[in-house]
Structures are given as structure tokens and as C-alpha cells.
Amino acid sequence: MVNALTLQVVSPVPTDIDIANSIQPQHISLIANKLNLNPNHYDLYGKYKAKVLLPVIDDLKGVKDGYYVVVGGITPTPLGEGKSTTTVGLCQALGAFLDKKVVTTLRQPSQGPTFGIKGGAAGGGYSQVIPMDEFNLHLTGDIHAITAANNLLAAAIDARMFHESTQSDNALFNRLCTRDKRGNRTFNQLMYKRLKKLGINKVNPEELTLDEVKRFARLDIDPESITWRRVMDVNDRFLRKITVGHGPDEIGLVRETGFDISVASEIMAVLALTNSLTDMRNRLGRMVVGNNRAGEPVTADDLGVGGALSVLMKDAINPTLMQTLEGTPVFVHAGPFANIAHGSSSIVADKIALKLVGPGGFVVTEAGFGCDIGIEKFMNIKCRYSGLRPQCVIIVATVRALKMHGGGPAVTAGKPLDSVYVSENVGLVEAGCANLARHVRSTKGYGVNVVVAINRFSTDTNAEIGAVRLAALTAGAYDAVVCTHHAHGGKGAIDLGIAVQKACESATEPFNFLYPLDASIEDKIDAIARSYGASGVEYSKQAEKQIKMYSRQGFSDLPVCMAKTQYSFTDNPAVKGAPSGFVLPIRDVRASIGAGFIYPLVGTMSTMPGLPTRPCFYDIDLDTATGMVKGLS
């Protein structure tokens, strides 16, 4: 193995796992030292991972933030265009070659795609986070904590409905408010929250009227309204729809529910959008699991479980420190689904990192999918809750994807590329650049400088690259730079690093949101749809019903998180390029109240992926002689 600081590239580029296994990572304490973290600031998780503790941000309160950079992309092919690889490669360039203080902040990947069809998410080639196997598997257990917390809440819902179905109001009340050894009945602190919500201003349980006892003790959850499902971090299509309550003690309580993948849990979105331990506790408590029969929202705190969820999540709130192949620091934290949630790593990781790099340093993070989804949600959801404002957005583009948007044949994961994608066709590239141009113009509307990173493949020609660069600059990009970081590591992203530094230093425009929070839910949805190129929005009766309900319940001031295909500006993934004048259909509208957003469903969104005929796990194995993982991609 070679040391992480002496990266030696070879051609052709070996597999990701072979590259990762060929590099000896530095002890994580050395990476922490680069950020001036002392041992009191972190807990070690083995030799190559550490949890950075939240109090660090208090110790650095007086330090000014560094530059904040977010990486998005054009509308992708199913193969991906290299956003994570570009994010890592840029940071290797800034830290290892341009002598800048830099931290990469990335989402923790789900084991679903790792063992499914997409593979891992540590970057690729010579721009990776290491140890790659630990990054893509259990890491420090955050997703497992989310799974446990999510399923505890699911169990609490069913248990409460069961007990309410078999007990009188007084029996429920007596079991909820037990007597102490002296015979006195008391409320605990969590119960006072429910009393306040009900408008009952009493502290002695004995003083409640019969009506108040009933309102306090009986949640009366409407089974048809329950939105909370169980989760697991594995792709399993047969768990998308299940029935529960078939045991001999649950007669009459059978209901239909299902499993989502763990990263689709609202608890993951809460973790990503929280600003502090107190904020996380409050968000977990106000998560809505359904309605009572009167149409009022029922929360985790109503069920009495908000505090327990916080206990399960208390270690998960601390970001995990890792490193790149070239020894630059990485924070890995949170991994919310990029469709039904906002698809970005955590606010707390970004805030700590910005203080650690300080003035003149760089924090580079990533937004899931293309800019129409990822950057829009990053700006209008994450930046609202964090109070942070990026100076620069990088849009990753590939000639391959632009050819597809220009009218090239369909690109399918697992199948060989059509010859058009490996031979020169400038006309297709130029036609497809309409997609890039719309992303550039939309992103510039937020008041940030845009740098286009052209992720070069060996089959791309100079003429094709020139067409992309011209289109990017014509659309208003600050710069457009060719990158070869997959093949050359940080050295292949030096020009990108220089362009990003200049873009950050020259950022002067005021930041703009796409919509105000006090706009109606419909107006927010319309603003987002028009940013896609739509001429308007069409609502189903179910969507209209849900909007009225959430507005009545007082949730209309939340930002909107559109759940839409990542493969098109429209609702139809087969429609490529930059279509305009279409009507965007809203099938349903749901809400993640604890996380803090309303999410309209554009078409059908699966929150539990299935396994393909030949999953990635076919290639994954263990070298029993060395203990090293083989075959991860």
C-alpha cells in the first residue's frame, strides 16, 4: 500500500475498490489535527473514523466562516454524471495541490443501492473517500440508529391503537398517569406538552374532568390516515405493501402498511435539517404520524415517544470524520432521500466545517440529482433552515448526458452504450446543451456564481468539449472547466479549483429564494414548476384535499419539497432536453412536519427500491486471508 499523500495514478484506471484498497489511510487523528481539532473534540471509531462532537461549534463561535460551495448537475442519465466524484476531486485539488484549507461534506450512502444496482457513493476512480468499504457499509451506525428510532415510533402507533381498542378512558388514564409509592398521581414533562396542545391548563391529574381525561388519554388515531411506515436499509420490493395485526391478540386490528428504505424515513430528513440537539428533539417530537378521527394531527410527542427517539439519535447527530485518497478531510453525515426529501448532507456538518476551515477556506458539499431538484431544494429548504448562503454552485455536465438530451438513444444501466456516445457528434451535444443552459440560468437566479465542471471521458473530443464550454458561458456561467479527476485525482481538478476560488471571491450579488414562505402551498408549487419550464400545474382531487387539510392544520408556511423524477424537467422520465409549456401533474401532497416541509408527489415515487436481476452483491465478497472487502463499486 502507498500513503494517502503520495497518490500514484495508473492507466487504465483500476476498479474503485482496488484503488481504495491500494491506499493506506492516515490515522484519523492526523486528519483531525489538520483541522486543529483536539482529542476532546471527537470520539474515535477505530483508526480511520471519528465522530466530531457538536460542542466544537461553540468553541469556534467567534471564527468567521469559509467559502461555501455546492455541487449540482445537469439532468442525469441512469449512470450518473459524477457529482460525488467531482466533489471529492475538487477538494483533493484545493487541499493537496492549491494549499487551501478544505472540508468535503457528503451524505452517508444507503446499503440499498450499495448491494442493489447503483453501487456505493464514495466518489470514484482517483477521487474517493476512504476507507471505501466502511464509508459504504455501516460507517458509525447512524442509519441503524435511524432505523431503530423509526421502527420504535411505528411500534408505538400500533400499540397505542391496540390498547385504546381494549380499554376504557379511565383505564387508559390510570395506566398513563401511574401513582407513585405515596399514592400520588403525576404527569411527566412530556405529558405537559400534550396538555398544552389540548388547552388544558392543569398540573394535577386528579383535577381533570371526565371529558379532559378522554381527550388526554385517547388519541383516537384514524388507521386510514397513518402515514408512518416501518423501514429497513435493504432493497426489498416485497415489503412495499404488507398487512399487520394478524396475531391472535390483534383480532380486528389488521391494517395495510409497508416498509420504506431507511434513508426515506422522516427521521433522516430531521437529522439533516437540524441545527442543534434541542432543535432535533423538538423536530422529532412534532413529527406527524397521522390524524385522529376529528382530522387533527397526531405527533410523536402525543404518543409519548419523542424523548426516546432523541435518545436513540443522540450519537447520530455528530458528523463522522473521514478522509479522501489524498488526505483531505471529509465529513459524512445524514443521507436523506433526494426525491421525497431534500437530498443533502447535514446542516450541522456544514456549520462545523465552515468554522474549521475559516476565512479563505472551502467547504464543498453536494445536492442530490440535477439542479432542478437538488439545488432548488438546497437553496429553498436547507439554506432557509441553516441560515447559510453559498457563494458558488458547480454544475457537473458530461458529453454523454448532453448527447442523450440532444436526442441520442436511451441510456440504460447495465447495458452497453450506443455507438453515438463513444464517437464524435457535435450536433447532438449542441442540441443537448439546452438542458445545461436552463440549469445554469435557473441556478444563477439565486444570486450565486455558477461554474460548470465538464467531467471528461476518454471518448470525448475537443470539438464536443468546446461546444459544451461555449453553451455554458453563453448561458451565463462564471466559467466552464474541463476535469479529469476520476483518472488523475486532485491534479485533474486543479483548474476547477482555481475557477471556484475566483468565483467565490467575486460573489457579490444578494441571495434570492424562489418563493416567500408566506405564499400559499399552491403558489410555492407553481413557482417551482415554472422553474422547470412548466406553464402551470394540475392537481388531482386527492392533492387538493391534502392541501386544504395541511392549510387548515397550520402547515402552509412550510417550504415545498417536490417529489419528482430526476431524469426529466417534466413528470415523464422519457422526456429529455429542456421542454417547456407542459403542465405538471400533482398526484398527491404529503408532509414531513418534523423535518419541516410539504412534499407534493409528481407521478409515482417508490420509497422502497427493488433488487435487479443481477444485483451488485454478486460481485461483493470477503478476502478471508486478508479480511479485505472485494467487489464494492
C-alpha positions in Angstrom: 0.0 0.0 0.0 1.0 3.6 -0.6 0.5 6.5 1.7 -2.6 8.7 1.1 -0.4 11.7 0.5 1.5 10.1 -2.3 -1.2 9.1 -4.8 0.3 7.4 -7.8 -2.2 7.0 -10.7 -2.1 4.3 -13.3 -3.9 3.9 -16.6 -6.3 2.3 -17.4 -8.0 3.3 -14.1 -8.4 0.3 -11.9 -11.7 -0.5 -10.1 -12.8 1.8 -7.3 -12.3 -0.9 -4.6 -8.9 -1.8 -5.9 -7.7 1.8 -5.8 -9.2 2.3 -2.3 -7.5 -0.9 -1.1 -4.2 0.2 -2.5 -4.0 3.3 -0.4 -3.0 3.3 3.3 -5.3 5.8 5.1 -3.8 8.1 7.7 -4.9 7.7 11.3 -7.9 9.8 11.7 -6.3 11.8 14.5 -3.8 13.2 11.9 -6.8 14.4 9.7 -8.3 15.9 12.8 -5.0 17.7 13.5 -5.2 19.4 10.1 -8.4 21.0 11.2 -7.0 22.0 14.6 -9.3 19.6 16.4 -8.0 18.3 19.7 -8.9 14.9 21.2 -11.7 16.4 23.3 -13.5 17.4 20.1 -14.0 13.9 18.8 -14.6 10.3 19.7 -12.6 7.7 17.8 -14.5 4.9 15.9 -11.5 2.7 15.1 -8.4 4.0 13.3 -9.9 5.8 10.3 -13.2 7.3 11.5 -14.2 9.7 14.3 -17.4 11.4 15.5 -16.9 15.2 15.7 -18.8 16.4 18.7 -21.3 19.3 18.5 -19.8 21.5 21.2 -16.9 22.2 18.7 -19.2 24.8 17.1 -19.5 26.6 20.4 -15.7 26.7 20.8 -15.4 28.2 17.3 -18.3 30.7 17.7 -16.1 33.8 17.0 -14.4 32.4 13.9 -15.7 33.6 10.5 -17.0 31.1 8.0 -15.1 29.9 5.0 -16.5 29.8 1.4 -19.5 27.6 0.9 -19.7 25.7 -2.4 -22.4 23.2 -3.5 -22.1 20.8 -6.4 -25.2 20.0 -8.5 -25.6 18.7 -12.0 -27.5 18.6 -15.3 -30.4 16.2 -15.7 -28.6 12.9 -15.3 -28.5 9.6 -17.2 -29.2 6.5 -15.1 -25.4 6.0 -15.0 -24.9 9.3 -13.1 -22.6 12.1 -14.2 -20.0 12.1 -11.4 -21.2 14.7 -8.9 -19.8 12.9 -5.9 -16.5 12.2 -7.8 -16.3 15.9 -8.8 -17.0 17.0 -5.2 -14.2 14.8 -3.9 -11.8 15.6 -6.7 -12.3 19.3 -6.3 -11.5 19.0 -2.6 -8.4 17.0 -3.3 -7.3 19.7 -5.7 -7.9 22.5 -3.2 -6.3 20.8 -0.3 -3.5 18.7 -1.8 -2.4 21.0 -4.7 -3.7 24.5 -4.1 -2.8 24.6 -0.3 -6.3 25.6 0.8 -8.0 24.5 4.0 -10.9 22.4 2.8 -13.6 20.0 4.1 -15.8 17.9 1.9 -19.3 17.3 3.4 -21.2 14.3 1.9 -24.3 12.2 2.5 -23.9 8.8 4.1 -24.9 6.2 1.4 -27.7 3.7 1.9 -26.9 0.0 1.7 -29.8 -0.4 -0.6 -28.0 0.9 -3.8 -24.7 -0.5 -2.5 -26.0 -4.0 -2.8 -28.6 -3.2 -5.5 -27.9 -1.6 -8.9 -26.1 1.7 -8.4 -23.3 0.7 -6.1 -21.6 2.9 -3.5 -21.3 6.6 -3.3 -17.7 7.3 -2.1 -16.8 9.0 -5.4 -14.8 7.0 -7.9 -11.5 6.4 -9.6 -8.8 8.5 -8.0 -11.3 10.8 -6.3 -12.7 8.8 -3.4 -13.4 8.8 0.3 -11.6 6.1 2.2 -11.8 3.5 3.7 -14.3 3.0 0.9 -15.8 -0.2 2.3 -16.5 1.4 5.7 -18.0 4.5 4.0 -20.5 2.4 2.0 -21.4 -0.1 4.7 -22.1 0.5 8.4 -20.0 3.6 8.9 -20.6 4.7 12.5 -24.1 3.3 12.8 -26.2 6.4 12.1 -28.6 4.7 9.6 -29.0 1.8 12.0 -30.0 4.4 14.7 -32.5 6.0 12.4 -33.9 2.5 11.6 -34.3 1.7 15.3 -35.9 5.1 16.0 -38.3 4.9 13.1 -39.5 1.4 13.9 -39.9 2.3 17.6 -42.3 5.0 16.6 -44.1 2.6 14.2 -44.5 0.1 17.1 -45.8 2.8 19.4 -48.5 3.7 16.9 -49.9 0.2 16.6 -49.5 -0.5 20.3 -51.5 2.7 21.2 -54.3 1.8 18.8 -54.4 -1.7 20.3 -54.6 -0.5 23.9 -57.2 2.1 23.1 -59.3 -0.6 21.5 -59.4 -2.7 24.6 -59.5 -0.2 27.5 -61.9 2.4 28.8 -60.9 6.1 29.1 -60.2 5.8 32.8 -58.2 2.6 32.4 -56.0 4.3 29.8 -55.6 7.4 32.0 -54.7 5.3 35.1 -52.0 3.4 33.2 -50.6 6.6 31.6 -50.6 8.5 34.8 -49.5 6.0 37.4 -49.4 6.6 41.1 -46.1 6.8 43.0 -45.3 4.9 46.2 -47.2 7.5 48.2 -50.3 7.1 46.1 -49.9 10.4 44.2 -50.7 10.6 40.5 -48.4 12.9 38.4 -47.9 14.0 34.8 -44.4 13.6 33.4 -42.8 16.5 31.4 -43.8 15.1 28.0 -47.4 14.9 29.1 -47.5 18.7 29.8 -46.8 19.2 26.1 -49.9 17.3 25.3 -52.0 19.1 27.9 -50.8 22.5 26.5 -51.7 21.3 23.0 -55.2 20.4 24.2 -55.6 23.8 26.0 -55.8 22.1 29.4 -54.0 24.3 32.0 -53.9 21.9 34.9 -50.9 20.3 36.7 -52.8 17.8 39.0 -54.1 14.7 37.2 -56.9 14.4 39.8 -58.4 17.7 38.7 -59.1 16.7 35.1 -62.8 16.4 34.2 -64.1 13.2 32.5 -64.0 15.0 29.1 -60.5 16.2 29.7 -59.4 12.6 30.7 -60.8 11.3 27.5 -59.2 14.0 25.3 -55.8 13.5 27.1 -55.7 9.7 27.2 -57.4 8.7 23.9 -55.5 9.7 20.7 -58.2 8.1 18.6 -55.9 7.6 15.6 -57.7 7.1 12.3 -56.0 4.0 10.8 -56.7 5.2 7.3 -54.7 8.4 7.9 -51.5 6.8 9.2 -48.5 7.9 7.0 -45.7 6.4 9.2 -44.2 3.1 7.9 -41.5 0.8 9.0 -38.1 1.0 7.4 -35.0 -1.1 6.7 -31.8 -0.3 4.8 -32.1 -3.0 2.2 -33.9 -3.0 -1.2 -36.9 -5.4 -0.8 -39.8 -4.9 -3.2 -41.9 -7.5 -1.4 -42.1 -5.2 1.7 -43.6 -2.3 -0.2 -47.1 -3.3 0.8 -47.8 -5.6 3.8 -50.6 -6.1 6.4 -50.0 -6.2 10.1 -52.2 -7.3 13.0 -52.6 -10.9 12.2 -51.7 -12.2 15.7 -54.3 -13.9 17.9 -54.3 -10.9 20.3 -54.8 -8.3 17.5 -58.2 -9.5 16.1 -59.9 -6.7 14.3 -56.8 -4.6 14.1 -55.5 -5.8 10.7 -54.4 -2.8 8.5 -52.3 -2.3 5.4 -48.9 -0.6 5.7 -45.5 -1.2 4.3 -41.7 -0.7 4.5 -39.6 2.2 3.1 -35.9 2.2 2.8 -34.3 3.7 5.9 -33.0 6.8 4.1 -36.6 7.7 3.2 -37.5 8.0 6.9 -38.5 11.4 8.0 -36.0 10.9 10.9 -33.2 11.0 8.3 -34.5 14.4 7.0 -34.8 15.6 10.6 -31.1 14.7 11.2 -30.1 16.5 8.0 -32.0 19.7 8.7 -31.5 20.1 12.5 -29.3 22.9 13.9 -28.7 21.6 17.4 -29.6 18.8 19.9 -32.5 20.9 21.2 -33.7 21.5 17.6 -33.5 17.8 16.8 -35.5 16.9 20.0 -38.2 19.4 19.0 -38.4 18.2 15.4 -38.6 14.6 16.4 -41.4 15.3 18.8 -43.5 17.2 16.3 -43.3 14.6 13.5 -46.9 13.9 12.4 -47.8 10.2 12.0 -51.4 10.6 11.0 -54.7 12.2 12.2 -57.3 11.5 14.8 -60.8 10.8 13.7 -61.6 14.6 14.1 -58.9 15.4 11.5 -56.3 16.8 13.9 -52.6 15.8 13.6 -51.2 13.2 15.9 -47.5 13.6 16.7 -44.6 11.5 18.2 -44.9 13.6 21.3 -48.6 12.8 21.6 -47.6 9.1 21.6 -45.0 9.9 24.3 -42.1 8.6 22.3 -40.3 11.9 21.2 -37.8 11.7 24.1 -36.9 8.1 23.4 -36.4 8.8 19.7 -33.9 11.6 20.7 -32.0 9.1 23.0 -31.6 6.7 20.1 -30.4 9.6 17.9 -28.1 11.3 20.4 -24.8 10.0 18.8 -26.1 10.1 15.2 -26.2 13.9 15.4 -22.4 14.1 15.4 -20.8 14.1 11.9 -18.3 11.4 11.0 -14.8 12.5 10.0 -13.1 10.6 7.3 -10.5 11.4 4.5 -10.0 11.4 0.8 -7.4 9.4 -1.2 -5.1 12.5 -0.9 -5.6 13.1 2.8 -8.1 15.9 2.8 -10.8 15.9 5.5 -14.4 14.7 4.8 -17.5 15.0 7.0 -20.0 12.2 6.2 -23.4 12.9 7.8 -27.0 12.1 7.0 -28.4 10.9 3.7 -32.0 11.9 3.1 -33.8 10.5 0.0 -33.4 13.0 -2.8 -36.9 12.5 -4.1 -39.3 12.8 -1.2 -36.7 14.7 0.9 -34.1 17.3 0.0 -31.1 15.1 -0.7 -28.3 17.0 1.0 -25.9 16.2 3.9 -26.5 17.8 7.3 -26.6 21.4 8.3 -24.5 20.7 11.5 -21.7 19.1 9.4 -21.6 22.2 7.1 -21.7 24.6 10.0 -18.9 22.9 11.9 -16.8 22.6 8.7 -17.2 26.3 7.8 -15.8 27.3 11.1 -13.0 24.8 11.0 -11.7 26.0 7.5 -12.2 29.7 8.5 -11.8 32.7 6.2 -10.3 31.7 2.8 -11.0 28.0 3.4 -13.6 26.0 1.5 -16.5 23.7 2.4 -17.7 21.7 -0.6 -21.0 19.8 -0.4 -23.3 18.1 -2.8 -27.0 18.4 -3.7 -28.7 15.2 -5.0 -29.7 14.7 -8.6 -29.9 17.6 -11.2 -30.1 21.3 -10.2 -33.9 21.4 -10.9 -34.3 19.1 -7.8 -31.1 19.1 -5.8 -30.1 22.8 -6.0 -33.6 24.0 -5.8 -34.2 22.1 -2.5 -30.8 23.0 -1.2 -31.5 26.7 -1.6 -35.1 26.8 -0.6 -35.1 24.3 2.2 -31.6 23.7 3.6 -30.4 27.3 3.3 -33.6 28.5 4.9 -33.1 26.3 8.0 -29.3 26.8 8.2 -29.1 30.5 7.5 -26.1 29.7 5.3 -25.6 31.1 1.8 -23.3 29.5 -0.8 -21.1 31.7 -2.9 -20.7 29.3 -5.8 -22.6 26.4 -7.4 -20.8 23.9 -9.6 -22.9 22.2 -12.3 -21.4 18.9 -13.4 -22.0 18.0 -17.1 -20.9 15.2 -19.3 -20.8 15.0 -23.1 -22.6 11.6 -22.8 -25.6 13.1 -20.9 -25.8 16.1 -23.2 -25.9 13.8 -26.3 -28.8 12.0 -24.7 -30.6 15.3 -24.1 -29.9 16.2 -27.7 -31.9 13.2 -29.0 -29.5 10.3 -28.5 -30.7 6.8 -27.8 -31.9 5.8 -24.3 -29.1 5.1 -21.8 -29.8 2.1 -19.5 -27.8 1.0 -16.5 -26.2 -2.4 -17.1 -26.4 -2.3 -20.9 -23.6 -1.2 -23.3 -23.7 2.4 -24.6 -24.8 3.0 -28.1 -22.0 3.9 -30.5 -23.2 7.5 -30.7 -21.9 8.0 -27.1 -18.4 6.9 -27.9 -17.9 8.7 -31.3 -17.9 12.4 -32.1 -21.3 14.1 -32.7 -21.1 17.8 -32.1 -24.7 18.4 -33.3 -26.2 16.1 -30.7 -24.1 17.8 -28.0 -25.1 21.3 -29.1 -28.8 20.3 -29.1 -28.5 18.8 -25.6 -26.8 21.9 -24.2 -30.3 23.4 -23.9 -30.6 21.3 -20.8 -27.4 22.7 -19.4 -28.4 26.2 -20.2 -31.6 26.0 -18.3 -29.9 24.7 -15.2 -27.3 27.5 -15.4 -29.9 30.2 -15.8 -32.2 28.8 -13.0 -29.3 28.5 -10.6 -27.9 32.0 -11.3 -31.4 33.2 -10.2 -30.4 32.5 -6.6 -27.7 35.2 -6.8 -24.7 32.8 -6.9 -21.8 32.3 -9.3 -22.1 29.2 -11.4 -19.1 27.2 -12.6 -19.7 24.3 -15.0 -17.4 21.3 -14.4 -17.2 19.2 -17.7 -16.4 15.7 -16.5 -14.3 14.4 -19.3 -14.4 10.8 -20.6 -11.7 9.3 -22.8 -14.1 9.2 -25.8 -15.0 13.0 -25.7 -13.4 15.1 -28.4 -12.1 18.6 -28.2 -14.9 19.8 -30.5 -17.6 18.4 -28.3 -15.9 19.8 -25.2 -15.7 23.2 -26.9 -19.4 23.1 -27.7 -20.2 22.5 -24.0 -18.0 25.3 -22.8 -19.4 27.8 -25.3 -23.0 26.9 -24.3 -22.2 27.2 -20.6 -20.6 30.6 -20.9 -23.4 31.9 -23.2 -26.0 30.9 -20.6 -24.2 33.0 -18.0 -21.8 30.6 -16.3 -18.9 32.3 -14.5 -16.6 29.7 -16.0 -16.6 26.2 -17.6 -13.7 23.9 -16.8 -12.7 20.5 -18.1 -11.9 18.0 -15.3 -10.1 14.6 -15.3 -10.2 14.0 -11.5 -11.5 10.4 -12.0 -8.4 9.5 -13.9 -5.9 11.8 -12.2 -7.2 12.6 -8.7 -6.9 16.2 -7.4 -4.4 17.0 -10.1 -7.2 16.6 -12.7 -9.3 19.2 -10.9 -6.8 22.0 -10.3 -8.3 24.2 -13.0 -11.7 23.7 -11.4 -10.3 24.6 -8.0 -8.8 27.9 -9.4 -12.1 28.8 -11.1 -14.1 28.0 -7.9 -11.8 30.2 -5.8 -12.2 33.1 -8.2 -16.0 32.6 -8.4 -16.2 32.7 -4.6 -14.0 35.7 -4.2 -16.1 37.7 -6.7 -19.5 36.7 -5.4 -21.4 39.9 -4.6 -25.0 39.5 -5.7 -27.7 39.3 -3.0 -29.1 35.8 -2.3 -32.6 35.1 -3.6 -35.2 32.5 -2.7 -37.5 31.2 -5.3 -40.6 31.9 -3.2 -41.6 33.5 0.1 -42.7 31.2 2.9 -45.9 33.1 3.5 -47.1 32.3 -0.1 -49.8 29.6 -0.3 -48.9 26.0 -0.8 -50.3 26.2 -4.4 -48.2 29.3 -5.2 -45.0 27.7 -4.0 -45.7 24.6 -6.1 -46.4 26.8 -9.1 -43.1 28.8 -8.6 -41.1 25.5 -8.6 -43.0 24.1 -11.6 -42.3 27.2 -13.6 -38.6 26.9 -12.8 -38.7 23.5 -14.5 -40.2 25.2 -17.7 -43.9 24.3 -16.9 -46.7 26.6 -17.9 -48.8 25.6 -15.0 -49.9 22.9 -12.5 -52.8 20.4 -12.5 -54.0 19.0 -9.2 -55.8 15.7 -8.5 -58.8 15.8 -6.2 -56.6 14.0 -3.6 -53.9 16.6 -3.9 -56.5 19.5 -3.5 -57.9 17.7 -0.4 -54.5 17.4 1.2 -53.5 21.0 0.5 -56.7 22.1 2.2 -56.1 19.9 5.2 -52.5 21.0 5.7 -53.5 24.6 5.4 -56.3 24.1 7.9 -53.8 22.4 10.3 -51.5 25.4 10.1 -48.7 24.0 8.0 -49.0 26.2 4.9 -45.9 28.3 5.9 -43.5 25.4 5.3 -41.2 25.2 2.3 -42.1 22.8 -0.5 -40.0 19.7 -1.4 -41.1 18.4 -4.8 -41.1 14.6 -5.2 -40.3 14.3 -9.0 -38.3 12.1 -11.3 -34.7 13.1 -11.6 -34.5 12.1 -15.2 -36.5 15.0 -16.8 -37.7 18.5 -16.1 -41.2 17.0 -16.5 -43.1 14.2 -14.7 -42.1 11.8 -17.6 -38.6 10.5 -17.3 -38.5 9.8 -21.1 -38.8 13.5 -21.9 -35.3 14.8 -22.3 -33.7 18.1 -23.2 -35.3 21.3 -22.0 -39.1 21.0 -22.7 -41.3 24.0 -21.9 -45.0 24.8 -21.9 -46.0 21.5 -20.2 -48.5 21.1 -17.3 -47.0 19.5 -14.2 -49.5 17.0 -12.6 -49.6 16.8 -8.8 -51.0 13.4 -7.8 -50.9 13.8 -4.1 -49.5 16.1 -1.4 -47.9 14.8 1.9 -45.9 16.4 4.7 -42.9 15.8 6.8 -43.8 18.2 9.6 -40.9 17.4 11.9 -38.4 17.8 9.1 -40.2 20.9 8.1 -41.6 20.7 4.5 -44.6 19.8 2.4 -43.9 17.3 -0.4 -46.1 17.1 -3.5 -45.9 13.9 -5.4 -45.4 14.4 -9.2 -46.3 10.9 -10.6 -45.5 7.8 -8.6 -42.5 7.7 -6.3 -41.2 4.4 -4.9 -39.7 4.7 -1.4 -38.6 1.1 -1.3 -36.4 0.1 -4.3 -36.3 -3.4 -5.6 -33.3 -5.6 -6.5 -32.5 -6.1 -10.2 -31.9 -9.5 -11.8 -28.2 -9.2 -11.2 -27.6 -7.0 -8.1 -24.2 -5.6 -7.1 -24.0 -8.1 -4.3 -23.0 -10.8 -6.9 -19.5 -9.1 -7.0 -19.1 -8.3 -3.3 -17.1 -10.8 -1.2 -14.5 -11.0 1.5 -10.9 -12.0 1.1 -10.7 -14.3 4.0 -6.9 -14.3 4.0 -6.6 -10.5 4.5 -10.1 -9.5 5.7 -10.4 -7.0 2.9 -13.6 -6.4 1.0 -13.7 -7.2 -2.7 -16.1 -6.1 -5.4 -17.6 -2.9 -4.0 -18.2 -0.3 -6.7 
